[in-house]
Amino acid sequence: LLSVSCLGDCQLHTSCGIQKCTTDFVSLTSHLNAALEDFDLEFCKALRAYSVCTYRNSKVCRGNLVYHSAVLGIGDLMTQRNCTKDGPTSSTNPEMTHDPCNYSGHTEAREHQGVEKTPPPTYLFCGLFGDPHLRTFKDHFQTCKVEGAWPLIDNNYLSVQVTNVPVVPGSSATATNKITIIFKSYQDCTDQKVYQAVTDDLPAAFVDGTTSGGDGNTRSLHIVEKVSGKYIEMHARYIGTTVYIRQLGHYLTLAIRMPQELVMAYEESQDLQLCLNGCPASERIDQSGHLPLPVVGKLLPWGATAHPRSGYTLETATTKCHEKMLVKDIYFYSCVFDLLTTGDANFTAAAHSALQDVEALHPSKEHWHIFPRSGGGGVGRDSKFFVSLGLLCLILVAYL
């Protein structure tokens, strides 16, 4: 009796196709990235395909608990993602799902054509904000002068250039007031598109007035305005790249996520890229991640009495930054440094939003926070940063 019962049960599970339905759904969604704008659209398409597959197996899977769990799970996910029951569905045919203008599909296409399994793409993050503070693709954190125009990225697919201007007269402190981005033409996915933002002019369109590249239906490259004149996103699906640009106060910030294989696709003449190799040593203000503290409560040098004072002490700057950032990582210390240097409270918002952009775009949660090494007498997790204010007021730094 036991063997007959087992045989019947096994036959029931064999005829029920729920396992293939689930496998197809996982295959359709495993490459999706929640940080990208089209995530919900693609996820809902995959859910509908999953639902259709379960419906087709409803009779043969009637007594299968896994089937009924899957049906309930699909309903819950559709509610969570606000998916409509009617709408387009994803195809489970590899030939049909391959989209040459969707970078996440490139790996699947290579897997289908060759037998070898291709690992998922590795993504890298770069960000620039504040005085300016740079987080490179290698997760190195630097603070630089870099006045004038400098290339952040310059590879075969994308060029990003920033222009930095002095913030405080008589100081080497600079901040970004112009960003130029060139999306280079790529197959049938997009023509070359140029985007430019300057202080008080953060457009939601490319310089030619368009908001997308290539076929408008595929949306292989497009701009999304999140906050009018203050925050835009650019999504380049064909190269798996996302760019955030914000204006906070009088200056701009930038964050970008890009596949490693494309980041490394550049010629020898394109080696000056701040996002890739960091700032030249002569342009760096920090020392191994430590930021020199500007003089607090000390008269400025002779001839500099007309220069504006920051209006912040170490204590008030620390309190102000702590309102936005609870973790005392390099973003927190950069906030304090910028307040003491410039007195502009907008730099607090810049540091906070820079960290938010990291959390949205950086692929590794364990690397979101960066802490400088101890020692060096500057701003750092284990440095003397929080010793008495009176002692710090005696520090003389050549930064100002």
HUSUL-V417191 format. One record per pair of residues at least 6 apart in sequence whose C-alpha atoms are under 6 Angstrom apart, sorted by the first residue. I is the first residue (numbers start at 0). J is the second residue. Records with the same first field share a line. If there is no record, write none. Layout:
# HUSUL-V417191
I = J + J
This chain:
# HUSUL-V417191
15 = 59 + 60
17 = 66
20 = 49 + 52
24 = 49
34 = 359
43 = 82
44 = 87 + 88 + 89
45 = 89
47 = 88
48 = 88 + 89
90 = 96
97 = 104
98 = 104
100 = 188 + 219 + 237
101 = 236 + 237
102 = 236 + 237 + 238 + 239
110 = 116
121 = 258 + 259
122 = 257 + 258 + 259
123 = 136 + 256 + 257 + 259
124 = 136 + 255 + 256 + 361
125 = 134 + 135 + 136 + 254 + 255 + 274
126 = 133 + 134 + 253 + 254
127 = 133 + 252 + 253
128 = 252
129 = 174 + 346
130 = 172 + 173 + 174
131 = 142 + 174
132 = 141 + 142
133 = 140 + 141
134 = 140
135 = 274 + 275
136 = 274 + 275
142 = 283 + 284 + 285
143 = 282 + 283 + 284
144 = 173 + 282
145 = 282
146 = 163 + 164
147 = 162 + 163
148 = 161 + 162
149 = 160 + 161
150 = 159 + 160 + 272
151 = 159 + 160 + 272 + 273 + 274
152 = 158 + 159 + 272
154 = 264 + 265
155 = 264 + 265
156 = 183
157 = 181 + 182 + 183
158 = 180 + 181
159 = 179 + 180
160 = 178 + 179
161 = 177 + 178
162 = 175 + 177
163 = 173 + 174 + 175 + 176
164 = 173 + 174
165 = 172 + 173
166 = 172 + 173
170 = 399
175 = 250 + 251
176 = 197 + 198 + 250 + 251
177 = 196 + 197
178 = 195 + 196
179 = 194 + 195
180 = 193 + 194
181 = 192 + 193
182 = 191 + 192
183 = 191
184 = 190 + 191
188 = 213
189 = 212 + 213
193 = 205 + 206
194 = 205 + 206
198 = 249
201 = 228
203 = 224
204 = 210
210 = 221 + 222
211 = 220 + 221
212 = 220
219 = 235 + 236 + 237
220 = 234 + 235
221 = 233 + 234
222 = 232 + 233
223 = 231 + 232
224 = 231
225 = 231
229 = 245 + 246
230 = 244 + 245
231 = 244
232 = 242 + 243
233 = 241 + 242
234 = 241
240 = 256 + 257
241 = 255 + 256
242 = 254 + 255
243 = 253 + 254
244 = 252 + 253
245 = 251 + 252
247 = 345
248 = 345
256 = 360
288 = 371
289 = 377 + 378 + 379
290 = 377 + 378
291 = 377
295 = 392
309 = 339 + 341 + 342
310 = 342
311 = 339
316 = 335
317 = 335
328 = 369 + 370
329 = 369 + 370
330 = 350
334 = 347 + 350
371 = 379
373 = 381 + 382
374 = 382
378 = 384
